[in-house]
Amino acid sequence: MIYLALFYVYGFLGWLLEVIFHLFKSHKFINRGFLKGPICPIYGVGMVALVWFLSPFIDNVVILFVLAVILTSLLEYMTGYLLEVIFQNKWWDYSQMPLNVKGYICLPFSLIWGVLGVILVKFVNPHVTSLVMMFENHLNIIVISISILFIIDIILTIIQVTNFNADIKKYVQLFKENTLKEREIDLLNKFKRGYRRIINSFPRLENKKYRGIIKTIKEKISKML
């Protein structure tokens, strides 16, 4: 149960890190992450995996750093690949970054994750674990409650992404049938209001089947009053 609790803590801290980073970058709040709620699962899984596998090397910073780079890179690559295969969308793209692998990972960010991994395992996790253990007597009920909300979030997100892909397909189909003009405003409003979080959270989002269509939709939305 302790590792599941750490998953949620680090998932939230990862979401917070993303939000703060993009707050400074774009000067506005963006609910980052694949899910609707304030948890980024990739951070939760990644940080727990680092703690689990790398704790034995806590006294060797060099080995700790190298293994952190490898583990986080593998996780980010696998997550990006699986999300693309399952949902037919590429959620992030490092193609413009140096030394990238199919746009899923790149060396600069892998090195950053390595440094963060060292800081996490060596300095942060002992304090986070101690903090979590302060709620030891109520940990089960807390984790179970969060897990229920987390599962609901996953289900709602899957439904939203499925509808998002269906509406992209509808948009393209109407364009091919030369009937888009009659429905375009309604569809664009739906993208603007119903899928605002998805579009804002992933600025490099690309549909695998209909290349460039999301960019076109975003440009048209930006021109709407």
MDAnalysis code that builds the backbone (N, CA, C; Angstrom):
import MDAnalysis as mda
import numpy as np

u = mda.Universe.empty(675, n_residues=225, atom_resindex=np.repeat(np.arange(225), 3), trajectory=True)
u.add_TopologyAttr("name", ["N", "CA", "C"] * 225)
u.add_TopologyAttr("resid", np.arange(1, 226))
u.add_TopologyAttr("resname", ["MET", "ILE", "TYR", "LEU", "ALA", "LEU", "PHE", "TYR", "VAL", "TYR", "GLY", "PHE", "LEU", "GLY", "TRP", "LEU", "LEU", "GLU", "VAL", "ILE", "PHE", "HIS", "LEU", "PHE", "LYS", "SER", "HIS", "LYS", "PHE", "ILE", "ASN", "ARG", "GLY", "PHE", "LEU", "LYS", "GLY", "PRO", "ILE", "CYS", "PRO", "ILE", "TYR", "GLY", "VAL", "GLY", "MET", "VAL", "ALA", "LEU", "VAL", "TRP", "PHE", "LEU", "SER", "PRO", "PHE", "ILE", "ASP", "ASN", "VAL", "VAL", "ILE", "LEU", "PHE", "VAL", "LEU", "ALA", "VAL", "ILE", "LEU", "THR", "SER", "LEU", "LEU", "GLU", "TYR", "MET", "THR", "GLY", "TYR", "LEU", "LEU", "GLU", "VAL", "ILE", "PHE", "GLN", "ASN", "LYS", "TRP", "TRP", "ASP", "TYR", "SER", "GLN", "MET", "PRO", "LEU", "ASN", "VAL", "LYS", "GLY", "TYR", "ILE", "CYS", "LEU", "PRO", "PHE", "SER", "LEU", "ILE", "TRP", "GLY", "VAL", "LEU", "GLY", "VAL", "ILE", "LEU", "VAL", "LYS", "PHE", "VAL", "ASN", "PRO", "HIS", "VAL", "THR", "SER", "LEU", "VAL", "MET", "MET", "PHE", "GLU", "ASN", "HIS", "LEU", "ASN", "ILE", "ILE", "VAL", "ILE", "SER", "ILE", "SER", "ILE", "LEU", "PHE", "ILE", "ILE", "ASP", "ILE", "ILE", "LEU", "THR", "ILE", "ILE", "GLN", "VAL", "THR", "ASN", "PHE", "ASN", "ALA", "ASP", "ILE", "LYS", "LYS", "TYR", "VAL", "GLN", "LEU", "PHE", "LYS", "GLU", "ASN", "THR", "LEU", "LYS", "GLU", "ARG", "GLU", "ILE", "ASP", "LEU", "LEU", "ASN", "LYS", "PHE", "LYS", "ARG", "GLY", "TYR", "ARG", "ARG", "ILE", "ILE", "ASN", "SER", "PHE", "PRO", "ARG", "LEU", "GLU", "ASN", "LYS", "LYS", "TYR", "ARG", "GLY", "ILE", "ILE", "LYS", "THR", "ILE", "LYS", "GLU", "LYS", "ILE", "SER", "LYS", "MET", "LEU"])
u.atoms.positions = np.array([
    [0.830, -1.220, 0.000],
    [0.000, 0.000, 0.000],
    [0.861, 1.265, 0.000],
    [2.028, 1.183, 0.634],
    [2.910, 2.349, 0.703],
    [3.356, 2.780, -0.683],
    [3.636, 1.823, -1.575],
    [4.089, 2.183, -2.923],
    [2.958, 2.775, -3.756],
    [1.737, 2.322, -3.507],
    [0.589, 2.901, -4.208],
    [0.375, 4.342, -3.732],
    [0.578, 4.561, -2.434],
    [0.479, 5.919, -1.898],
    [1.551, 6.814, -2.511],
    [2.771, 6.290, -2.634],
    [3.856, 7.060, -3.251],
    [3.554, 7.358, -4.715],
    [2.907, 6.405, -5.390],
    [2.516, 6.617, -6.788],
    [1.621, 7.851, -6.909],
    [0.650, 7.972, -6.016],
    [-0.259, 9.116, -6.070],
    [0.448, 10.419, -5.687],
    [1.311, 10.346, -4.685],
    [2.041, 11.546, -4.265],
    [2.918, 12.060, -5.397],
    [3.696, 11.166, -6.008],
    [4.594, 11.587, -7.080],
    [3.830, 11.921, -8.359],
    [2.691, 11.255, -8.571],
    [1.852, 11.605, -9.714],
    [1.331, 13.026, -9.583],
    [0.965, 13.414, -8.345],
    [0.511, 14.776, -8.106],
    [1.660, 15.771, -8.225],
    [2.814, 15.441, -7.634],
    [3.971, 16.337, -7.716],
    [4.426, 16.513, -9.161],
    [4.328, 15.454, -9.963],
    [4.674, 15.549, -11.381],
    [3.720, 16.470, -12.121],
    [2.430, 16.334, -11.809],
    [1.428, 17.236, -12.403],
    [1.714, 18.683, -12.012],
    [2.061, 18.887, -10.736],
    [2.357, 20.235, -10.243],
    [3.587, 20.804, -10.948],
    [4.594, 19.970, -11.144],
    [5.810, 20.393, -11.841],
    [5.491, 20.826, -13.268],
    [4.669, 20.048, -13.965],
    [4.281, 20.381, -15.336],
    [3.498, 21.698, -15.386],
    [2.586, 21.868, -14.457],
    [1.759, 23.076, -14.428],
    [2.622, 24.312, -14.180],
    [3.533, 24.215, -13.217],
    [4.411, 25.353, -12.895],
    [5.325, 25.677, -14.068],
    [5.887, 24.634, -14.702],
    [6.773, 24.838, -15.847],
    [6.065, 25.592, -16.966],
    [4.841, 25.158, -17.278],
    [4.110, 25.794, -18.376],
    [3.502, 27.130, -17.951],
    [3.340, 27.339, -16.647],
    [2.893, 28.640, -16.156],
    [3.953, 29.701, -16.437],
    [5.213, 29.345, -16.199],
    [6.308, 30.258, -16.495],
    [6.530, 30.386, -18.000],
    [6.298, 29.294, -18.726],
    [6.555, 29.284, -20.161],
    [5.494, 30.045, -20.946],
    [4.230, 29.829, -20.615],
    [3.134, 30.430, -21.388],
    [2.358, 31.484, -20.610],
    [2.698, 31.667, -19.336],
    [2.063, 32.677, -18.479],
    [0.565, 32.445, -18.312],
    [0.163, 31.178, -18.327],
    [-1.232, 30.861, -18.047],
    [-1.334, 29.436, -17.499],
    [-2.389, 29.202, -16.734],
    [-2.591, 27.879, -16.138],
    [-3.077, 26.902, -17.199],
    [-2.401, 25.752, -17.265],
    [-2.809, 24.682, -18.165],
    [-2.853, 23.392, -17.362],
    [-4.001, 22.723, -17.385],
    [-4.138, 21.456, -16.676],
    [-3.405, 20.372, -17.448],
    [-2.144, 20.210, -17.139],
    [-1.296, 19.293, -17.888],
    [-1.582, 17.846, -17.514],
    [-1.240, 16.956, -18.425],
    [-1.385, 15.534, -18.146],
    [-2.469, 14.889, -18.980],
    [-2.405, 13.579, -19.083],
    [-3.348, 12.819, -19.894],
    [-4.722, 12.762, -19.227],
    [-4.748, 12.697, -17.903],
    [-6.008, 12.590, -17.174],
    [-6.583, 13.961, -16.843],
    [-7.865, 13.975, -16.451],
    [-8.522, 15.221, -16.077],
    [-8.040, 15.713, -14.719],
    [-7.827, 14.792, -13.793],
    [-7.439, 15.139, -12.431],
    [-5.972, 15.498, -12.303],
    [-5.568, 15.977, -11.108],
    [-4.190, 16.446, -10.889],
    [-3.194, 15.336, -10.600],
    [-3.174, 14.340, -11.464],
    [-2.210, 13.249, -11.325],
    [-1.674, 12.881, -12.704],
    [-0.353, 12.871, -12.834],
    [0.295, 12.402, -14.069],
    [0.845, 11.006, -13.796],
    [0.164, 9.967, -14.272],
    [0.580, 8.592, -13.971],
    [2.021, 8.283, -14.350],
    [2.518, 8.891, -15.449],
    [3.879, 8.589, -15.884],
    [4.892, 8.999, -14.820],
    [4.617, 10.093, -14.118],
    [5.500, 10.511, -13.029],
    [5.380, 9.558, -11.842],
    [4.140, 9.161, -11.522],
    [3.938, 8.240, -10.412],
    [4.654, 6.929, -10.636],
    [4.453, 6.349, -11.820],
    [5.110, 5.075, -12.151],
    [6.623, 5.256, -12.189],
    [7.071, 6.328, -12.843],
    [8.508, 6.560, -12.990],
    [9.218, 6.740, -11.669],
    [8.658, 7.560, -10.792],
    [9.312, 7.832, -9.519],
    [9.318, 6.608, -8.613],
    [8.199, 5.883, -8.585],
    [8.146, 4.660, -7.771],
    [9.134, 3.623, -8.305],
    [9.237, 3.529, -9.638],
    [10.198, 2.590, -10.244],
    [11.628, 2.972, -9.879],
    [11.924, 4.270, -9.906],
    [13.269, 4.733, -9.526],
    [13.571, 4.380, -8.079],
    [12.623, 4.636, -7.207],
    [12.820, 4.329, -5.779],
    [13.009, 2.830, -5.590],
    [12.198, 2.050, -6.274],
    [12.232, 0.587, -6.120],
    [13.557, -0.002, -6.615],
    [13.979, 0.409, -7.796],
    [15.157, -0.202, -8.415],
    [16.482, 0.454, -8.019],
    [16.449, 1.743, -7.712],
    [17.710, 2.463, -7.551],
    [18.135, 2.711, -6.103],
    [17.275, 2.428, -5.165],
    [17.632, 2.638, -3.758],
    [18.919, 1.921, -3.351],
    [19.195, 0.719, -3.879],
    [20.454, 0.047, -3.517],
    [21.702, 0.814, -3.951],
    [21.552, 1.752, -4.905],
    [22.705, 2.505, -5.418],
    [22.721, 3.945, -4.900],
    [22.021, 4.181, -3.798],
    [21.846, 5.537, -3.304],
    [23.168, 6.218, -2.946],
    [24.182, 5.435, -2.617],
    [25.472, 6.016, -2.217],
    [26.441, 6.210, -3.376],
    [26.032, 5.776, -4.591],
    [26.879, 5.939, -5.772],
    [26.155, 6.838, -6.771],
    [26.486, 8.125, -6.734],
    [25.754, 9.108, -7.532],
    [25.880, 8.853, -9.031],
    [27.050, 8.406, -9.489],
    [27.267, 8.179, -10.921],
    [26.364, 7.069, -11.432],
    [26.385, 5.919, -10.743],
    [25.531, 4.797, -11.149],
    [24.065, 5.185, -11.025],
    [23.737, 5.903, -9.971],
    [22.365, 6.354, -9.743],
    [21.888, 7.216, -10.904],
    [22.740, 8.128, -11.354],
    [22.385, 9.023, -12.456],
    [22.204, 8.252, -13.761],
    [23.148, 7.383, -14.092],
    [23.089, 6.625, -15.347],
    [21.838, 5.750, -15.394],
    [21.579, 5.039, -14.311],
    [20.404, 4.165, -14.276],
    [19.112, 4.975, -14.311],
    [19.112, 6.149, -13.688],
    [17.923, 7.013, -13.719],
    [17.639, 7.478, -15.138],
    [18.678, 7.840, -15.879],
    [18.521, 8.246, -17.281],
    [17.927, 7.103, -18.099],
    [18.462, 5.902, -17.908],
    [18.006, 4.737, -18.678],
    [16.556, 4.394, -18.350],
    [16.236, 4.321, -17.055],
    [14.884, 3.926, -16.640],
    [13.827, 4.940, -17.078],
    [14.096, 6.214, -16.859],
    [13.109, 7.238, -17.226],
    [12.932, 7.324, -18.738],
    [14.009, 7.138, -19.476],
    [13.928, 7.168, -20.943],
    [13.097, 5.996, -21.463],
    [13.329, 4.809, -20.911],
    [12.547, 3.636, -21.310],
    [11.064, 3.834, -20.997],
    [10.786, 4.374, -19.822],
    [9.400, 4.586, -19.426],
    [8.721, 5.605, -20.329],
    [9.408, 6.720, -20.612],
    [8.811, 7.755, -21.455],
    [8.592, 7.234, -22.873],
    [9.550, 6.461, -23.393],
    [9.416, 5.905, -24.740],
    [8.222, 4.946, -24.799],
    [8.161, 4.020, -23.837],
    [7.094, 3.022, -23.821],
    [5.727, 3.679, -23.657],
    [5.650, 4.697, -22.785],
    [4.382, 5.387, -22.559],
    [3.923, 6.106, -23.821],
    [4.834, 6.846, -24.449],
    [4.494, 7.557, -25.671],
    [4.062, 6.615, -26.781],
    [4.784, 5.513, -26.925],
    [4.476, 4.533, -27.968],
    [3.108, 3.878, -27.722],
    [2.864, 3.451, -26.489],
    [1.608, 2.757, -26.175],
    [0.404, 3.691, -26.296],
    [0.551, 4.935, -25.848],
    [-0.546, 5.889, -25.984],
    [-0.882, 6.139, -27.449],
    [0.152, 6.170, -28.288],
    [-0.081, 6.379, -29.717],
    [-0.774, 5.171, -30.336],
    [-0.339, 3.981, -29.959],
    [-0.934, 2.761, -30.512],
    [-2.384, 2.611, -30.061],
    [-2.639, 2.860, -28.778],
    [-3.972, 2.649, -28.216],
    [-4.962, 3.721, -28.658],
    [-4.524, 4.998, -28.596],
    [-5.450, 6.102, -28.855],
    [-5.231, 6.780, -30.204],
    [-4.285, 6.284, -30.999],
    [-4.053, 6.790, -32.353],
    [-3.658, 8.271, -32.389],
    [-3.066, 8.752, -31.297],
    [-2.580, 10.123, -31.245],
    [-1.168, 10.139, -30.686],
    [-0.328, 11.003, -31.221],
    [1.004, 11.200, -30.653],
    [0.910, 12.393, -29.718],
    [1.080, 12.138, -28.417],
    [0.755, 13.136, -27.411],
    [1.875, 14.145, -27.187],
    [3.117, 13.766, -27.398],
    [4.227, 14.715, -27.363],
    [5.224, 14.339, -28.444],
    [6.027, 15.285, -28.839],
    [6.933, 15.051, -29.966],
    [8.231, 15.845, -29.775],
    [9.322, 15.121, -29.596],
    [10.636, 15.744, -29.438],
    [11.426, 15.748, -30.748],
    [10.722, 15.635, -31.857],
    [11.408, 15.539, -33.148],
    [12.306, 16.730, -33.441],
    [11.959, 17.888, -32.864],
    [12.754, 19.089, -33.098],
    [13.942, 19.195, -32.141],
    [14.020, 18.275, -31.191],
    [15.106, 18.289, -30.210],
    [16.274, 17.427, -30.701],
    [17.497, 17.747, -30.299],
    [18.655, 16.948, -30.729],
    [18.665, 15.561, -30.096],
    [19.199, 14.605, -30.861],
    [19.379, 13.234, -30.371],
    [18.082, 12.650, -29.813],
    [17.014, 12.756, -30.614],
    [15.737, 12.177, -30.196],
    [15.551, 10.805, -30.845],
    [14.690, 10.004, -30.243],
    [14.370, 8.680, -30.777],
    [12.893, 8.660, -31.131],
    [12.601, 8.789, -32.436],
    [11.244, 8.782, -32.972],
    [10.341, 9.823, -32.312],
    [10.935, 10.843, -31.737],
    [10.154, 11.914, -31.131],
    [9.619, 11.602, -29.748],
    [9.793, 10.356, -29.291],
    [9.271, 9.972, -27.979],
    [10.187, 10.430, -26.843],
    [11.480, 10.360, -27.068],
    [12.461, 10.765, -26.062],
    [13.582, 11.536, -26.748],
    [14.317, 12.323, -25.951],
    [15.485, 13.020, -26.488],
    [16.516, 13.152, -25.372],
    [17.779, 13.256, -25.759],
    [18.860, 13.264, -24.775],
    [18.760, 14.404, -23.760],
    [18.484, 15.660, -24.183],
    [18.421, 16.747, -23.187],
    [17.443, 16.465, -22.055],
    [16.238, 16.011, -22.404],
    [15.251, 15.742, -21.364],
    [15.602, 14.489, -20.569],
    [16.203, 13.503, -21.225],
    [16.625, 12.300, -20.520],
    [17.663, 12.633, -19.449],
    [18.558, 13.559, -19.771],
    [19.565, 13.993, -18.793],
    [18.908, 14.743, -17.633],
    [17.904, 15.548, -17.964],
    [17.174, 16.264, -16.913],
    [16.473, 15.279, -15.986],
    [15.814, 14.258, -16.582],
    [15.148, 13.241, -15.766],
    [16.171, 12.493, -14.912],
    [17.375, 12.296, -15.448],
    [18.422, 11.625, -14.681],
    [18.811, 12.412, -13.442],
    [18.987, 13.724, -13.613],
    [19.324, 14.590, -12.480],
    [18.194, 14.584, -11.452],
    [16.955, 14.713, -11.942],
    [15.804, 14.697, -11.040],
    [15.688, 13.357, -10.321],
    [16.059, 12.276, -11.025],
    [16.023, 10.948, -10.415],
    [16.984, 10.838, -9.247],
    [18.181, 11.390, -9.412],
    [19.173, 11.381, -8.335],
    [18.654, 12.177, -7.139],
    [18.136, 13.359, -7.412],
    [17.606, 14.214, -6.340],
    [16.462, 13.512, -5.619],
    [15.599, 12.867, -6.397],
    [14.452, 12.175, -5.818],
    [14.881, 11.053, -4.880],
    [15.684, 10.124, -5.412],
    [16.042, 8.928, -4.649],
    [16.908, 9.283, -3.439],
    [17.848, 10.193, -3.630],
    [18.827, 10.478, -2.586],
    [18.311, 11.462, -1.529],
    [17.504, 12.444, -1.947],
    [17.139, 13.507, -1.013],
    [15.635, 13.634, -0.746],
    [14.819, 13.470, -1.782],
    [13.383, 13.741, -1.632],
    [12.617, 12.567, -1.044],
    [12.827, 11.364, -1.590],
    [11.998, 10.226, -1.198],
    [12.025, 9.901, 0.288],
    [13.172, 9.972, 0.970],
    [13.143, 9.681, 2.414],
    [12.168, 10.567, 3.180],
    [12.093, 11.841, 2.791],
    [11.176, 12.760, 3.467],
    [9.725, 12.494, 3.065],
    [9.505, 12.221, 1.773],
    [8.148, 11.930, 1.305],
    [7.623, 10.661, 1.969],
    [8.464, 9.637, 2.045],
    [8.063, 8.380, 2.687],
    [7.718, 8.600, 4.156],
    [8.526, 9.396, 4.832],
    [8.252, 9.700, 6.249],
    [6.922, 10.438, 6.396],
    [6.661, 11.354, 5.460],
    [5.405, 12.106, 5.494],
    [4.207, 11.188, 5.281],
    [4.332, 10.274, 4.312],
    [3.249, 9.330, 4.036],
    [2.993, 8.437, 5.247],
    [4.069, 8.013, 5.906],
    [3.933, 7.106, 7.047],
    [3.290, 7.780, 8.257],
    [3.224, 9.103, 8.254],
    [2.533, 9.814, 9.331],
    [1.040, 9.487, 9.310],
    [0.537, 9.055, 8.147],
    [-0.878, 8.708, 8.000],
    [-1.067, 7.186, 7.975],
    [-0.105, 6.476, 8.555],
    [-0.092, 5.012, 8.480],
    [-1.403, 4.399, 8.957],
    [-1.972, 4.920, 10.024],
    [-3.196, 4.334, 10.595],
    [-4.405, 4.500, 9.676],
    [-4.357, 5.498, 8.802],
    [-5.489, 5.758, 7.902],
    [-5.086, 5.590, 6.439],
    [-3.920, 5.023, 6.209],
    [-3.383, 4.959, 4.854],
    [-4.264, 4.143, 3.920],
    [-4.771, 3.028, 4.400],
    [-5.586, 2.156, 3.542],
    [-6.819, 2.873, 3.009],
    [-7.548, 3.518, 3.898],
    [-8.780, 4.185, 3.480],
    [-8.480, 5.375, 2.572],
    [-7.381, 6.082, 2.839],
    [-6.995, 7.220, 2.001],
    [-6.652, 6.742, 0.591],
    [-5.821, 5.707, 0.500],
    [-5.379, 5.190, -0.800],
    [-6.552, 4.596, -1.577],
    [-7.434, 3.865, -0.892],
    [-8.598, 3.268, -1.559],
    [-9.509, 4.358, -2.114],
    [-9.725, 5.409, -1.329],
    [-10.583, 6.522, -1.777],
    [-10.001, 7.208, -3.007],
    [-8.692, 7.470, -2.958],
    [-8.034, 8.110, -4.108],
    [-8.081, 7.189, -5.320],
    [-7.910, 5.883, -5.083],
    [-7.910, 4.909, -6.183],
    [-9.255, 4.883, -6.899],
    [-10.347, 5.004, -6.140],
    [-11.675, 5.025, -6.755],
    [-11.812, 6.230, -7.679],
    [-11.405, 7.403, -7.168],
    [-11.455, 8.621, -7.979],
    [-10.534, 8.509, -9.192],
    [-9.380, 7.883, -9.009],
    [-8.402, 7.708, -10.083],
    [-8.966, 6.836, -11.194],
    [-9.633, 5.758, -10.827],
    [-10.224, 4.841, -11.809],
    [-11.344, 5.541, -12.576],
    [-12.171, 6.313, -11.860],
    [-13.233, 7.075, -12.519],
    [-12.629, 8.059, -13.519],
    [-11.540, 8.710, -13.113],
    [-10.848, 9.660, -13.990],
    [-10.351, 8.973, -15.258],
    [-9.782, 7.793, -15.112],
    [-9.285, 7.040, -16.267],
    [-10.435, 6.733, -17.233],
    [-11.566, 6.274, -16.680],
    [-12.719, 5.922, -17.514],
    [-13.241, 7.147, -18.268],
    [-13.396, 8.265, -17.551],
    [-13.903, 9.494, -18.181],
    [-12.935, 10.007, -19.243],
    [-11.634, 9.881, -18.981],
    [-10.632, 10.338, -19.945],
    [-10.660, 9.488, -21.208],
    [-10.786, 8.180, -21.039],
    [-10.850, 7.279, -22.198],
    [-12.074, 7.610, -23.055],
    [-13.201, 7.870, -22.399],
    [-14.422, 8.244, -23.129],
    [-14.202, 9.546, -23.894],
    [-13.577, 10.526, -23.231],
    [-13.351, 11.822, -23.879],
    [-12.412, 11.689, -25.075],
    [-11.322, 10.950, -24.910],
    [-10.364, 10.787, -26.009],
    [-11.001, 10.020, -27.165],
    [-11.806, 9.017, -26.849],
    [-12.516, 8.261, -27.887],
    [-13.448, 9.174, -28.680],
    [-14.187, 10.032, -27.971],
    [-15.078, 10.984, -28.639],
    [-14.282, 12.006, -29.446],
    [-13.147, 12.414, -28.911],
    [-12.266, 13.363, -29.600],
    [-11.820, 12.800, -30.942],
    [-11.380, 11.552, -30.946],
    [-10.948, 10.908, -32.185],
    [-12.114, 10.733, -33.154],
    [-13.283, 10.426, -32.614],
    [-14.466, 10.248, -33.466],
    [-14.843, 11.567, -34.139],
    [-14.727, 12.672, -33.409],
    [-15.061, 13.971, -33.988],
    [-14.018, 14.435, -34.998],
    [-12.771, 14.055, -34.790],
    [-11.743, 14.344, -35.801],
    [-12.068, 13.593, -37.088],
    [-12.445, 12.328, -36.945],
    [-12.817, 11.523, -38.110],
    [-14.019, 12.127, -38.815],
    [-15.006, 12.598, -38.041],
    [-16.199, 13.216, -38.612],
    [-15.838, 14.491, -39.373],
    [-14.934, 15.277, -38.800],
    [-14.497, 16.530, -39.425],
    [-13.855, 16.242, -40.786],
    [-12.971, 15.258, -40.817],
    [-12.290, 14.899, -42.063],
    [-13.277, 14.333, -43.074],
    [-14.197, 13.506, -42.604],
    [-15.177, 12.894, -43.502],
    [-16.068, 13.955, -44.150],
    [-16.519, 14.930, -43.353],
    [-17.353, 16.006, -43.893],
    [-16.584, 16.834, -44.908],
    [-15.281, 17.017, -44.634],
    [-14.441, 17.766, -45.575],
    [-14.345, 17.023, -46.910],
    [-14.168, 15.708, -46.848],
    [-14.062, 14.915, -48.063],
    [-15.366, 14.895, -48.837],
    [-16.474, 14.993, -48.117],
    [-17.789, 14.961, -48.762],
    [-18.261, 16.352, -49.206],
    [-17.400, 17.360, -48.974],
    [-17.712, 18.753, -49.317],
    [-18.958, 19.274, -48.596],
    [-19.200, 18.760, -47.396],
    [-20.353, 19.221, -46.601],
    [-19.897, 19.820, -45.271],
    [-18.608, 20.069, -45.163],
    [-18.053, 20.571, -43.900],
    [-18.589, 21.950, -43.544],
    [-18.774, 22.788, -44.554],
    [-19.155, 24.177, -44.308],
    [-20.431, 24.283, -43.486],
    [-21.352, 23.351, -43.693],
    [-22.634, 23.383, -42.993],
    [-22.493, 23.034, -41.513],
    [-21.486, 22.253, -41.168],
    [-21.342, 21.761, -39.797],
    [-20.080, 22.265, -39.100],
    [-19.245, 22.995, -39.816],
    [-17.919, 23.314, -39.285],
    [-17.971, 24.120, -37.995],
    [-18.795, 25.141, -37.934],
    [-18.855, 26.001, -36.751],
    [-19.238, 25.186, -35.516],
    [-20.229, 24.317, -35.686],
    [-20.659, 23.476, -34.559],
    [-19.532, 22.559, -34.090],
    [-18.836, 21.967, -35.048],
    [-17.739, 21.072, -34.689],
    [-16.587, 21.826, -34.036],
    [-16.255, 22.989, -34.574],
    [-15.168, 23.776, -34.001],
    [-15.507, 24.228, -32.579],
    [-16.753, 24.590, -32.347],
    [-17.182, 24.952, -30.996],
    [-17.084, 23.764, -30.051],
    [-17.369, 22.588, -30.580],
    [-17.265, 21.373, -29.766],
    [-15.815, 21.109, -29.392],
    [-14.909, 21.286, -30.347],
    [-13.489, 21.118, -30.058],
    [-13.011, 22.174, -29.055],
    [-13.505, 23.397, -29.241],
    [-13.067, 24.506, -28.392],
    [-13.516, 24.336, -26.950],
    [-14.742, 23.865, -26.759],
    [-15.297, 23.764, -25.406],
    [-15.123, 22.376, -24.801],
    [-15.404, 21.359, -25.591],
    [-15.380, 20.000, -25.049],
    [-14.003, 19.377, -24.925],
    [-13.077, 19.836, -25.779],
    [-11.743, 19.220, -25.784],
    [-10.640, 20.238, -25.513],
    [-10.993, 21.329, -24.845],
    [-10.040, 22.397, -24.566],
    [-8.816, 21.865, -23.797],
    [-9.075, 21.021, -22.781],
    [-7.971, 20.533, -21.954],
    [-6.998, 19.677, -22.755],
    [-7.531, 18.803, -23.605],
    [-6.676, 17.939, -24.416],
    [-5.804, 18.769, -25.343],
    [-6.408, 19.726, -26.025],
    [-5.681, 20.550, -26.985],
    [-4.630, 21.423, -26.297],
    [-4.998, 21.999, -25.144],
    [-4.060, 22.871, -24.436],
    [-2.945, 22.097, -23.752],
    [-3.268, 20.912, -23.242],
    [-2.282, 20.128, -22.491],
    [-1.182, 19.578, -23.384],
    [-1.524, 19.301, -24.647],
    [-0.557, 18.690, -25.555],
    [-0.448, 19.529, -26.831],
    [0.366, 20.583, -26.791],
    [0.467, 21.487, -27.951],
    [1.002, 20.814, -29.214],
    [1.705, 19.694, -29.077],
    [2.233, 18.985, -30.243],
    [1.415, 17.736, -30.582],
    [0.202, 17.694, -30.055],
    [-0.676, 16.550, -30.302],
    [-0.895, 16.349, -31.800],
    [-0.736, 15.106, -32.250],
    [-0.871, 14.782, -33.681],
    [-1.641, 13.486, -33.829],
    [-2.699, 13.515, -34.657],
    [-3.457, 12.305, -34.929],
    [-2.674, 11.436, -35.903],
    [-2.543, 10.162, -35.562],
    [-1.713, 9.258, -36.357],
    [-2.273, 9.037, -37.761],
    [-3.598, 9.002, -37.902],
    [-4.229, 8.706, -39.188],
    [-4.413, 9.949, -40.034],
    [-4.774, 11.072, -39.381],
    [-5.056, 12.310, -40.115],
    [-4.013, 13.370, -39.743],
    [-2.860, 13.277, -40.371],
    [-1.746, 14.166, -40.058],
    [-2.106, 15.622, -40.367],
    [-1.818, 16.488, -39.435],
    [-2.004, 17.919, -39.634],
    [-3.399, 18.434, -39.335],
    [-4.370, 17.530, -39.130],
    [-5.749, 17.974, -38.958],
    [-5.940, 18.705, -37.628],
    [-5.269, 18.244, -36.572],
    [-5.424, 18.903, -35.267],
    [-4.847, 20.315, -35.320],
    [-3.735, 20.476, -36.001],
    [-3.134, 21.803, -36.161],
    [-4.087, 22.727, -36.907],
    [-4.724, 22.210, -37.954],
    [-5.691, 22.993, -38.732],
    [-6.866, 23.420, -37.865],
    [-7.380, 22.483, -37.073],
    [-8.519, 22.772, -36.187],
    [-8.124, 23.837, -35.157],
    [-6.942, 23.714, -34.580],
    [-6.474, 24.683, -33.586],
    [-6.336, 26.080, -34.199],
    [-5.830, 26.146, -35.421],
    [-5.694, 27.446, -36.084],
    [-7.050, 28.080, -36.343],
    [-8.034, 27.270, -36.744],
    [-9.367, 27.804, -36.997],
    [-10.049, 28.234, -35.707],
    [-9.813, 27.478, -34.633],
    [-10.395, 27.836, -33.338],
    [-9.833, 29.164, -32.854],
    [-8.524, 29.363, -33.065],
    [-7.879, 30.603, -32.603],
    [-8.421, 31.836, -33.317],
    [-8.997, 31.646, -34.510],
    [-9.546, 32.762, -35.279],
    [-11.016, 33.044, -34.949],
    [-11.602, 32.152, -34.154],
    [-13.007, 32.335, -33.788],
    [-13.118, 33.389, -32.703],
    [-14.210, 34.098, -32.681],
    [-14.467, 35.119, -31.656],
    [-14.812, 34.447, -30.342],
])
